[in-house]
Amino acid sequence: MQFALSEEHRAFRDMVQRFVAAEMPKDWARELERKEDEYPFELWDKFTEGGFHGLGIPEEYGGIGGDVMMQVIAARALSRTLSGLAWLWGITQFAGAKSLTLHGTEEQKRRFLPDIASGKLRASISLTEPGGGTDVLGAMRTMATPTANGWMIQGEKIWSSQSHVADYLLVLARSDKSVAKNHHGLTLFWVPAKSPGITITPLKKLGMRAMGSCSIHFNEVEVGHDAVLGTPGTGWQMILPMLNNERLLMSAFCLGYIDGVLEDALDYAKQRKAFGKVIGQFQAIQHFIANIKMAQYSVECMLMDCASKSASGQETLLESTILKVISAEESNRCADLGIQILGGMGYSADTDMQRYWRDSRLQRIGPITDEMARNLIAEQLGLPRSF
Ligand SMILES: Cc1cc2nc3c(=O)[nH]c(=O)nc-3n(C[C@H](O)[C@H](O)[C@H](O)COP(=O)(O)OP(=O)(O)OC[C@H]3O[C@@H](n4cnc5c(N)ncnc54)[C@H](O)[C@@H]3O)c2cc1C
């Protein structure tokens, strides 16, 4: 495997890195993250100012275009300082821009994509239900029933991130119970978040506090036919390529967490003293830092390989699932080492290690747990399905 960024991708990376360094420093992100009841609209506006919302959206719909490589380059650069708050941008990227670009009608694209590109429209995604996220299809109780003018949605979702401030919710619901297999008979809806009958409640959580992840109650929510994305009954087949993209995006965020951890660990190791020496002179600390660097290099190689294959149209479900597990586990291990290197200051809310640790911890659970990802990898190797 040999991978080199094109000149265009290198120029884009340099531009994004400069913007992030100037406009989105770590200490600002730290302050925003800790205000758990205040969604950071000012950060959303910075994404707009930097043109990030237009990424992946074709120019004819008001975007700046760009392939998966550009998406992962931006994701890595953003999460280096923002850590998990980079998901504020990432969720609308794949729940809004990706879903509509892939599955929207011409009318839906013309109506919504320009608003996403200009930062006027925020989206969230609601797949997971209180009965379980790993067995998302088995646990799904949210029903969509045809009405004279469209559909009526009834049910409950959980953990839907930034839905309390979203304009539209991408919702997967069962529209047909009489199917032989539970991945059939599902429909994807693009639901106005302020529709009558929708109640959204933010939940308390460990990390990405300012972003808000919510439970959503749908009580006889009426939507028109134009709220359906793609063909009714094929929602699961439509969502699969988006989940693959989400794994790449998540892994790029994890690599950004590792970048942030390495920077802070090195800075601290070079200036903190013990026994009359800088702690970076101790072999134990050097090994911790070497481990972080090794993780950074291996995740980077895998991410670049997987993203470039995906950008050239190759199927990467196996690779992106492997990458998902390794990047989540490695970033969390690196953040843990980072805390160890900083000692007590690693546990302090006034440094960023704890933020990287909390945010990377989530990626071992969502968007898919490491255990379920391993099940899928084993299955792709020809072993019988274990669940
Ligand atoms: C902060 C946060 C933000 C989130 N944001 C969103 C969002 O925006 N939209 C959305 O739809 N969802 C979101 N999620 C949900 C996330 O995708 C789920 O939490 C995840 O899929 C796991 O589901 P679960 O929590 O129900 O765990 P469960 O499915 O209950 O799993 C519990 C444990 O059992 C294990 N397990 C289950 N089945 C198997 C099996 N067959 N083999 C081995 N082990 C198994 C799991 O690996 C896990 O360890 C978010 C979650 C969190 C915590």
The ligand as a Gaussian input file, in Angstrom:
#p B3LYP/6-31G(d) Opt

LIG

0 1
 C      -23.676000       9.969000      23.076000
 C      -24.388000       9.115000      22.105000
 C      -24.779000       9.664000      20.891000
 C      -25.506000       8.892000      19.990000
 N      -25.986000       9.479000      18.840000
 C      -26.874000       8.785000      18.064000
 C      -27.566000       9.430000      16.982000
 O      -27.347000      10.609000      16.687000
 N      -28.490000       8.708000      16.297000
 C      -28.776000       7.408000      16.577000
 O      -29.621000       6.810000      15.914000
 N      -28.115000       6.758000      17.587000
 C      -27.191000       7.418000      18.339000
 N      -26.556000       6.792000      19.385000
 C      -26.890000       5.393000      19.684000
 C      -25.752000       4.395000      19.413000
 O      -25.666000       4.159000      18.046000
 C      -26.093000       3.132000      20.248000
 O      -25.849000       3.472000      21.607000
 C      -25.261000       1.945000      19.833000
 O      -25.674000       1.479000      18.579000
 C      -25.393000       0.784000      20.852000
 O      -26.723000       0.492000      21.131000
 P      -27.223000       0.391000      22.644000
 O      -26.718000       1.576000      23.373000
 O      -28.690000       0.184000      22.620000
 O      -26.503000      -0.878000      23.240000
 P      -27.074000      -2.382000      23.195000
 O      -27.472000      -2.708000      21.811000
 O      -28.066000      -2.545000      24.266000
 O      -25.753000      -3.211000      23.557000
 C      -25.323000      -3.423000      24.905000
 C      -24.087000      -4.303000      24.882000
 O      -24.402000      -5.597000      24.328000
 C      -23.480000      -5.913000      23.297000
 N      -24.146000      -6.702000      22.261000
 C      -25.394000      -6.584000      21.787000
 N      -25.605000      -7.487000      20.818000
 C      -24.461000      -8.193000      20.684000
 C      -24.035000      -9.268000      19.846000
 N      -24.836000      -9.819000      18.939000
 N      -22.774000      -9.738000      19.979000
 C      -21.929000      -9.195000      20.896000
 N      -22.270000      -8.187000      21.732000
 C      -23.519000      -7.690000      21.607000
 C      -23.071000      -4.535000      22.713000
 O      -21.850000      -4.645000      21.986000
 C      -22.951000      -3.751000      24.006000
 O      -21.705000      -4.011000      24.611000
 C      -25.785000       7.527000      20.286000
 C      -25.352000       6.973000      21.490000
 C      -24.675000       7.755000      22.409000
 C      -24.286000       7.129000      23.723000

